[in-house]
Amino acid sequence: MMEDQSLQVSSLPPIRERVGLVVNGSNAAIAVKTIVAAEAAGVRQIWIAQSPVLPDVLTMFAAAATRTSTVRLGTSITPTYPRHPLVLAQQVLALNDLAPDRLRLGIGPSHRFIIEDIYGLQQKTPLAHLREYLEVLRAALWQGKVDHRWTNCRWSPYMGMSCSVSASYWNSSFTYISSYSWTITASIGGTCTGSNYRGSACCPGRRTSNA
């Protein structure tokens, strides 16, 4: 038993590879300077939370990517309801071109008071929404083609007159990104009220041959 535990511990990456720095994203210019300074100091990964009233995190990461070369950039989290999965796929592609294999994309449905009271969108079934969102996002990024019909149009905030999403991509960067091992992490969290869910359920999306 002790031998197995030793093997598991020894197989873990060095502590520096597993510890990151949370950066305040209230000012984009300051955040980018902080990321640059953090990389120079040896920090291996940066995390920024996306608030509905603060600058866009992925845009900040794009700016930081042009001034850094090794630090990993992670969102914690990007809310899914206000951002169509195809729009998010476009942003991910741009960031991967600027910082290959450095993006750690955390996504989730956020909280009901944020989605409904601030964004004015309905949040009826966040877990079902997140599952379908991931299906569309993964298809766009890993297969380069999406042909998906939402299970329930009534809760999908993206649907106007259509209940489906369909797109084909001819950009070679889709092939480029699929050659990397990168991560999507999806999470559900919050208080159990109505259709919300208690605790958290993380679904790591690391690229595999059968994803």
Sequence and secondary structure as in RCSB ss.txt:
>XXXX:A:sequence
MMEDQSLQVSSLPPIRERVGLVVNGSNAAIAVKTIVAAEAAGVRQIWIAQSPVLPDVLTMFAAAATRTSTVRLGT
SITPTYPRHPLVLAQQVLALNDLAPDRLRLGIGPSHRFIIEDIYGLQQKTPLAHLREYLEVLRAALWQGKVDHRW
TNCRWSPYMGMSCSVSASYWNSSFTYISSYSWTITASIGGTCTGSNYRGSACCPGRRTSNA
>XXXX:A:secstr
 HHHHHHHHHHS  HHHH  EE   SSHHHHHHHHHHHHHTT  EEEE   TTS  HHHHHHHHHTT SS EEEE
S EESTTS HHHHHHHHHHHHHHSTT EEEEEE   HIIIIIIS    S HHHHHHHHHHHHHIIIIISEEEEE 
S TTT TT SS SEEEEE   THHHHHHTS  EEEE   S  STT  SS   EE    TT 
